C-alpha cells in the first residue's frame, strides 16, 4: 500500500549525507564541489533532519558525516523514492 507512512508500518530511517547525489559532473570526470553546502552548515542540516525524524517517533540511525561508508539497501516494497534538492537560484556554470 502506498498510503501508509513510515511510522504506520513501523519502519526505520537511515540518514546518511552523500555529496555524490548532488555532484555536478558536467565538466569532465571529477565531481565539482561548487554546489555543495559549506561542511559545518551541511552537518547541521543533516543532524536537524535526523532529529526531526526522531521527534516523530521513527527509529532513526545515522552515519558519520564526511566519512567513507559502505551502505546497503534492502527494499521492502515495489518502489524507491529519490528525494532531489531544489535547484539553487543563480547562474549555473
N, C-alpha and C positions, 0 to 999 in steps of 0.2 A: 504494500500500500504506500502511496506517495504522500498521503495527507497526515502522516504521523511524524512528530518531531523526534529529535534525538533523545530528549527526555522521555517522551512517550514510550519509546522502545527500549529504554534502559541502556542506551548507547553511551559511548565514551568518546572523548576527543583527544587527539594528539596534536599539539600546537608546535610547529617547527617553522622557524623563519627560513626562507630559502630564496636567496637573491636570484638564483638562476631562473626562477619562474618569471621574473620581470627583466631579464637580461636583454640588452639591445645587441643583436648580432648582425646588424646591417653593414658594419664596417670591417668585414673580414672574419677571421677565426677566433679572435679574442673577444670575450664579452665586455661591453662598456659598463662601467660603474657610474657613469654620469647621471643616470636617472635614479640611482639608489639613494635612499634616505641616509642622513648622517648616522653613524653607528649608535651613538648614545640615544638619539631620538627613536631609531628603529627598535632598539632593545626595549625602550619604554612602551612603544606601541604594541609590541608582541606581548609583553607582560600585562598590559592593560586589557588586551583581548582575552588572554588566558584567564585573568581574574574575573572578567565579565562572565565568561562561561562558568567558572566555578561558583559564582554567586547564584546562578540559576539552578545549582544542584547537579550539574552534569559532571561526571567523573572526568577529570582532565589531567593530562600529563604533558610535559614539555621537554624539548631537547635543550642542549647547551647553545646559547646564542653564539654564532660565529664559528662553531666547531664543525669539524668534518664528522659526519654521522652516516651510518647506514640505516635506512628506514625501509621497512617492508609494509606493504599494504595487502590486506586480505579483504576484498569487497564482500559484503554480506547484502547483496541486493542486485538489482538489474542495472543500476546506473552509478556513475561517479560524477559529482558536480565539481567543476573547476571554477573557483571564485577569482575573477580578474580585477585588478585595480582600475579605477577610472583613469583615463589619460590626464596627464598634468597639463594645465594650460601653458601656453608659451610656444616658442619656436622649437621644433624638433630637428636635431642635427643628424 
